[in-house]
Amino acid sequence: MIKLVRVDHRLLHGQVAFSWTNGVGANCILVASDTVVHDDVWKTTLKLGKPSGVKLVIKNMADSIAAINSGVTDKYNLIIVVQTIKEAKQLVDGCPSITSINLGNTKESKTTTQVSKQVFLEEEEKAILKDLIKRGIECEIRALVDDNKLNVAHVLK
């Protein structure tokens, strides 16, 4: 069962590994990324950061979507982590079972707008989020599991 789909450019770190894993009772973390799956340094770093007793799976986007849709992940309390809003949209488009996205941390750049302490959005990302919200996907900002949810629609006015 999918417990959380999180956008976090850092992927697996303290917030995900401890706050979210414990908070939602996750026993498996799926990192869905076409980039990370081919990067041995990233993979090693992620493996070092995973909590003990929690399975870590790193798959490309297509294989992640196939695994979710096949039901093979249903036996886990699953956290799915992606680096970008575009990747989150890919998952939503490919997996009807995904109905909610958590924005945790997105990169700041010269072309982004800050919408919360740790979330910075490009114009294209704002458009993607507006589309997802229109389609009935819950989009919320929350760094830690105990934080109050901030509805993304409220910051996209």
URBEL-V326812 format. One record per residue. RES is the residue in one small letter. PHI is phi in whole degrees, 0 to 359 (999 if undefined). Layout:
BEGIN
RES/PHI + RES/PHI
END
This chain:
BEGIN
m/999 + i/284 + k/264 + l/198 + v/243 + r/238 + v/263 + d/207 + h/298 + r/271 + l/64 + l/254 + h/209 + g/307 + q/299 + v/282 + a/297 + f/244 + s/301 + w/287 + t/301 + n/291 + g/296 + v/254 + g/70 + a/284 + n/238 + c/207 + i/242 + l/254 + v/266 + a/256 + s/198 + d/288 + t/277 + v/297 + v/301 + h/254 + d/244 + d/297 + v/294 + w/301 + k/300 + t/296 + t/299 + l/296 + k/297 + l/291 + g/271 + k/282 + p/290 + s/293 + g/83 + v/244 + k/284 + l/243 + v/236 + i/240 + k/225 + n/288 + m/298 + a/298 + d/291 + s/296 + i/299 + a/298 + a/296 + i/297 + n/289 + s/285 + g/93 + v/297 + t/273 + d/298 + k/284 + y/255 + n/270 + l/254 + i/252 + i/251 + v/239 + v/234 + q/273 + t/228 + i/293 + k/300 + e/293 + a/298 + k/297 + q/303 + l/297 + v/299 + d/298 + g/267 + c/229 + p/300 + s/286 + i/272 + t/237 + s/211 + i/231 + n/255 + l/265 + g/257 + n/214 + t/232 + k/290 + e/271 + s/212 + k/294 + t/254 + t/260 + t/247 + q/281 + v/246 + s/202 + k/305 + q/239 + v/240 + f/235 + l/236 + e/281 + e/301 + e/298 + e/291 + k/299 + a/296 + i/299 + l/296 + k/300 + d/296 + l/298 + i/297 + k/300 + r/277 + g/92 + i/275 + e/289 + c/236 + e/225 + i/250 + r/195 + a/286 + l/240 + v/301 + d/274 + d/290 + n/288 + k/290 + l/248 + n/293 + v/300 + a/303 + h/289 + v/263 + l/258 + k/303
END
